[in-house]
Structure formats: structure tokens, C-alpha cells
Amino acid sequence: MNGGLHTENLLYDETDSYIVSDELRNAVNIAIALKRPLLIKGEPGTGKTVLAESIAKSLGLKLLVWNIKSTTKAQVGLYVYDTVQRLYDSQFGDKDVSDIKQYIKLGKLGEAFTAPERVVLLIDEIDKADLEFPNDLLWELDVMNFHIPETGETISAVQRPIVIITSNAEKELPDAFLRRCVFHYIAFPDQDMMERIVRVHFPELENFLLAEALKAFYWLRSVSGLQKKPSTSELLDWVQALTIGGIDPDRIGKELPFLGTLLKKNQDFDLALRQLHVRTTGGTAGGTNRGW
């Protein structure tokens, strides 16, 4: 299935808690073989972040997670020089402040480089940072080392980490960065794949309830004008709510119980209820039954 790829005996396959397509499995193994970061895009809730957990579990490796925020700078992923602590120690402490190395704290990329064994490094939601952030990591991800001017030390990767980078496509990433990555877009699962995913999490789920929940879920995603379509993670929450609530499967498509588990915006909630009214009564969208 993996086309004979030589990946240093590291071949990823899906785990008991994460279902993957053949295309995604191959993308992971190609990235490992080529020693390139794997850039994963897809709409929120399609399992981009959980993929890194699955890879680490499948390969028996430690997972390091670098969560990116709008204020995150690339430097923080390498190391941080704690000048404030050094100043404090020089005034009030009894440490030898001339030893600057004790004030250097490695970031997640630095931790991945210095780990004695190979790790999986997840750089999560890279598109949240400013446009310069990806470019600032190009050199380090290419050569797998970085220099610390304060100590004169160069940190080189003991073992090349498997780097997984996720993006919600909120902004375009620089071409120079994209050229250095293996890219895969996680398409939203079709109904058959989604059934497999739900079964992984709820193996004892009653067949009719699952069938009705999936029909209602995909109908809801098809409603035109939704600002935020419900995702896989929200479907899993909804199925659990339906089970805990003891909902009769016959009611699911007619009433969409616990709709707030699936939709998180007022406009989407009202739109879905109007369309459901039209679908179930044949009336007009303006006649929503607010008691649902």
C-alpha cells in the first residue's frame, strides 16, 4: 500500500482511535522518507491536530506540541534567553550569573533537536502567526540546527524530528515555505468514512441511531448560508449527547435535538431551524416553530 517507500523502517498506519485515507497515510510516509515537514490543511474539526498524536502513537515516538498564537515569534520555538531572571539573580541571588547557559531555555523546536530519540513535532495552526513566521523557520527546518549567540553554542538535531504543521488556511503561507513541505489537504469525510470514524469512538452505538444522525448531520452541512458548518468533532459530541439524552432516532431528522452541540453561531442556528421547518412541513422559511 505504501509503494515500497524507504522510510528508515518508520511506516505510519492508522491507529485504533484515528482513521486515515490511503492518500493521507501515503502523504505521511512520503514526508518521512523525504525528510520534509508535512503541511496539513483542512477545515477546522477534520482531525489535523489529532493526526500528529496518531503518528506518534503508531510509530512509538514522543509527541511535542508547539501551539501557535497570533503573537508567537519563531525565536521562541528555538530558545529564550531569560534576561530578567539573570538580572534578578545578579541583584538578589547567589548564583554565578556569568554562566549564561543556565538562563537559556529551549523552545519546542530546540527540545525536538536535543531529544536523544526521534520525536514527532507538531507546529499547530501556523497560519495564526504573522506572515514572517514561516519564513523565519526556513533555515532551521532545512539544516536542522540553530546558533545561540549568547553562549556561542550551536544546537544540532540529534535525530531529525518528524515535523507536522497544521493550517486552517486563514492566510496564505509564503511560497518559499511551501516549497519545503509535503502538502496534504484533509477533505471532509464522506458518509461512509464518517461512519467508520464514529464507530471508532462509539463501537456499541445502535445502528439506526447512527444512520439517522449521519443523515441529519450531512443535511445540516448542506444548508446554504451557514457561517460555520458542523465538523467531525462536533458530530462526535452530538452523537454522545443523543445517546446520553436517550433520544428516539425517529426524532433526530425531524427536530435536530441538541442543535447547539453542532452549531455555534446565532445566525446559523436560526437558519437551520427555518430550513428544517421547510423540510419537515413543506411550509415557508418564515414559519419557524420556535418551540423546537
Number of C-alpha atoms within 10 A of each C-alpha: 7 15 7 6 16 14 15 8 9 14 19 21 22 17 17 11 14 17 20 18 14 12 12 20 18 20 21 26 21 21 20 24 16 13 19 22 25 24 24 26 20 17 18 18 17 17 22 23 20 14 22 25 22 22 25 20 19 16 16 13 16 16 19 20 17 18 14 19 14 12 10 16 17 19 14 16 21 23 19 14 17 14 12 10 13 20 12 11 14 14 10 9 12 8 11 11 17 9 11 14 15 14 16 16 16 19 17 20 30 21 19 30 25 20 16 11 14 19 23 23 25 27 23 21 22 26 21 19 17 16 14 12 22 19 15 14 17 15 11 16 20 12 11 19 19 19 14 15 8 11 12 9 11 11 17 17 22 15 15 22 27 24 23 25 24 23 23 18 16 11 13 11 18 13 10 11 17 17 10 16 20 20 19 17 16 17 12 16 16 9 14 9 14 17 14 15 19 20 16 15 15 15 10 8 14 11 11 12 18 19 14 15 22 21 13 18 23 15 13 21 16 11 14 12 12 18 12 15 23 20 20 20 15 18 20 19 15 22 21 16 15 20 17 9 11 9 14 11 18 12 13 19 19 15 15 20 17 17 14 13 17 25 21 15 14 11 13 19 15 15 18 24 21 19 21 25 22 16 14 11 12 10 14 12 15 10 13 19 10 9 4 13
